[in-house]
Amino acid sequence: MNTLIDNNADDSAEAVTQTGFLRVDHIGIVVNDLDTALQTYCNGLGFRLLQRITIAEQMVEAAFLDAGNSTVELIAPTDSTSGTARFLQTRGEGTHHICFEVEDIVATLAALEAQGLRLIDAAPRQGVHGLVAFVHPKATHGTMIELLQKEHGKDHS
């Protein structure tokens, strides 16, 4: 049996309003070696480096690249025991998450939880560019979703 989803513009606008999704902020890509990946993305593909930062509490180094209307985040583990290192060992290099900017992260988390989606973070925590929380990849067909409520003055794009 086929299920038809009506993507009426009014309905989809209402759904986005209910969850508070504004836009894709960035795509997170896990890499083995950040310097090698930066060579590929900047020199080979022409992306511009916006920011490179070590995130000690997550045991990663990240580089944010200008992708025009969005950003690419390259992520490399700095410790073999980190969650990112385990992800890399299990899945290899590639897409780690898709980050969506939201208006109100607390309201978005509540709306997603009310829809029965499995969350990694029940409450937001401080990230590099604002408050963040993650939706479990098992709830979204294998792709981890990051929610970001940007802080004023922390826009990296």
Sequence and secondary structure as in RCSB ss.txt:
>XXXX:A:sequence
MNTLIDNNADDSAEAVTQTGFLRVDHIGIVVNDLDTALQTYCNGLGFRLLQRITIAEQMVEAAFLDAGNSTVELI
APTDSTSGTARFLQTRGEGTHHICFEVEDIVATLAALEAQGLRLIDAAPRQGVHGLVAFVHPKATHGTMIELLQK
EHGKDHS
>XXXX:A:secstr
        HHHHHHHHHHHTEEEEEEEEEE S HHHHHIIIIIIT  EEEEEEEEGGGTEEEEEEE SSSEEEEE
EESSTTSHHHHHHHHH SEEEEEEEEES HHHHHHHHHHTT  BS SS EE SSEEEEEE GGGTTT EEEEEEE
 TT    
